[in-house]
Amino acid sequence: MIRYLKLSGRFVFLIMLQVLVLNNIRLGGYINPLIYVLFVLMIPFNIKPWLLLLSGFLTGLTIDVFIGTPGLHAGATVFMSFFRQTVIRLTLGHRLPEGNLEPTLYDMGARWFFTYTAIMVVIHHTSLFLLESFSLKQVSAIIIRTLLSSIFTVLMIIIYSFIFNRGGNKT
């Protein structure tokens, strides 16, 4: 029960942070921090695949509802969720950890967490910006936006992890 309250609290906090604060930050038109993806990144390893995809969809759809985008964030977050298990297996080099372990900075180590986060954020941002432009005519702008927004988002996720996940997983 406590685990679900913790996940629900994290969901609400990240959505509110994204909608009320971070959506108002646009640096040079190229950098838009999207920290809400952290919710999907930190879901415990043992989640069922269909529930992971549903969580990704609901997270993205919630952002879409608040900012008025027609399914762009839902599509990109589901796409990222689809690749999550593969990225975890590739970065760990073996089977998924068992139990209620979450992919956090303290539970999995800084190097692994940074690599995992960077790959997942790039997957999300690339798909989001491709869906947004729906054209390859602006490929250079898409690449620049993806790289700059990804760097800024990963940096914010690392800072968030240091501040709010001290001491690791206690549930």
N, C-alpha and C positions, 0 to 999 in steps of 0.2 A: 504494500500500500504506500509506504514512504517513497519507494522508487518511482511510482507513478505520479505522486505529488511533486517530487523533485523534477521529473521530466516535464510535467505540466507547467511548473513555475519557470523552468528554463525557457520553455516555448513562449510563454506570455512575455517574459522579460526581453527575450531577443526580438520578438515581433514589435514590441513597444519601442525598444531602442532603435530598431530599424526605421519604423514609421515616423516616430516623433522627433528623432534626432538625426540619424544618418541619411535619411532621404533628402534632407535639406542641405547636405554637403555635396557640392559638385565643384571640384577643383579643376578649372580650365576646361570643363566639358568632357574631360577624359577619365577622371577618377571619380568613381561612385562606390563607396564602401558598402558591401553587402554582407554584413555579419550574421544575418539570419540563417545562412547556410550552416552555421555551427551547430544548430539544433540537430540536423541530420547527421553531421559528422560525429557527434557525441552520443548517438543512440547506442546502447549496449551491443556488443558483438553478437550475442545470441538471439537477436531479433529475427523473426521469420521474414523471408524475402518479400512476401506480399505485403506484410505490415510495414516494412521499410519503404516500399514504393508508395503505399498509401500515406505514410507520414510525410514523405517528400512532396507528394501531391498536395496534401492539406496545408503544409507549410508554405509552399509556393502560391497556392490559391489564396491563402490569407493575405499575403503580400499584394497579390494582384487586386484583391477586393479593396484594400486600403489605398492603393495608389492608382487604380484605374487602368491597369494594363490587362489586355484581353488574353490571359493565360500564358504570358511569356515566362513569368517566374515559375509557374506551375510546371510548364514543360521543361525548363532548364533544371529545376530541382528534381524532377522525376528522372531525367537523364543522368544527373549526378548520382542519384540514389541507385540507379541500375548498375552503375560501375563501382559502387562502394565495395562490395565483397571482393571483386577482382583486384581492386587497388590494395585492399588490406592484405590479400593473399600474396600479391606481388611484393609488397613492401616488407611483409613479415618473413616471407620465404618458406612458410609452412602453413599448417592448418590454422583456422581461427582460434583464438583463445576461448576457453570454455567458461561457463558461469556468467555472472552478471557484470563482468568486467567491461568498463567503458573505454573507448579509445581517447584517453585524456593524456595531457602532457605528463602528469605525475605517475599514471599507471603504466604508460608504455615507453616513456623516455622522450627527451627533447628532440633527438635526431629523427626518430621514427615519426613522432607527432608532426614535426615540421614538414617532412617529406610527404606524409599522408595528406596533410592539410593543403599543401601547395598543389599537389596533383589534383585533388578533388575541387579546389577552388578554380583552378585553370579549366577543368572540364566544365564546371558550372558556368563560369563567365564566358567562355568561348561559345557555348550553346546559347546562352542568353543573348549575347550581342549579335550572333548570327541570326537568331530568331527575330530580334528587334529590327535589324536592317533588311532581312529577308532577301539579301542580294550579296553577290561577291564583288560588286563594283567598287565597294568601299573597303576592300580587304585590308589595306594598310591602316585605315582608321579602326577597324575591328581589332586588328592585332595590337595596336597601340593601346586602345581602351582595355582590352583583355589583360595585357601585361601590367599596365599601371594600376588598374582596379584590383587585379589579383595581388600585386605586391602590397597595396594598401590594406586590402581585406585580410590577407595572411598576417600582416603585422598587427592589426587590430585583434585578430583571433588569438595570437600569441599573448598579447597584453591581457586580454580577457581571461585567458587560461591561467596566467600568473596571478591575477587578482582574485578570481572567483573560484578557482579549483585548487586552492592550497590544501596540501595534505592528502590529495588523491581521493579515491572513491571510498566512502565510508558506509555506503548502503548496501 
